Amino acid sequence: MGEYPAATLDRVFSAVSDPTRRAILARLAESDARVTDVASVFPISLNSTSKHIRVLERAGLVRRKVRGREHILSLEPSPLSDAAEWIEHYRKFWSDQLASLDAFVTRRGNAETAS
């Protein structure tokens, strides 16, 4: 498993913990979009949407390009891949631990039945 700085993972997990930010990521997964287009689908102010976008930018999940007066957002999925890899490492660990526990309980149950 690759090593990821704790602060980086903290920012990614914190960013995706909010449903509005997850919705922004889902929208940007479809295609790049202007900030105003992203904001128009939420029942919150443009300022509030911009705050969510800044959290996503700090986590490295969103990239912003400025073209004149337009701010174009795009998804940067690599931090999500890093977080998914981190989660997968621990999923494997717990799967292995549960498999070992299951084998132990089965062996013990078989030994008690045989007695």
Steps between C-alpha positions, in 0.01 A plus 500: 500500500628847418554741782279806507552796729233504769417864425427414136266216592337717767423770242358247251281321754384830647416633154292197401320486834257771387212410264521830311868446428433142389232633266747753358748220437229291332412793275864558406545129429262553207692794352680821586267783601494868584463586868169671430366190323598280793348744748172528312387148597530553876249679725783698658668829410783530250721604791418181692562288192834676452598409856427133426704524181795647690493204741511266200787700349701485825450123502633486144173359367406797280711710267400852392598671175425867457406610148424869510210536742408131491630252753495148355513209744619150426521185707843384611435135593847392616446594868186283496704212362754546778223499762338194341834317508541587868149369574563186295809421707292499817211313336743218416636508854153465655393237248806294591436549872135396467597196291746396772234545768251297296753218459575504874133490599431220250794292626396552861138411421610184320725403794216550749260297282754217478540485881 
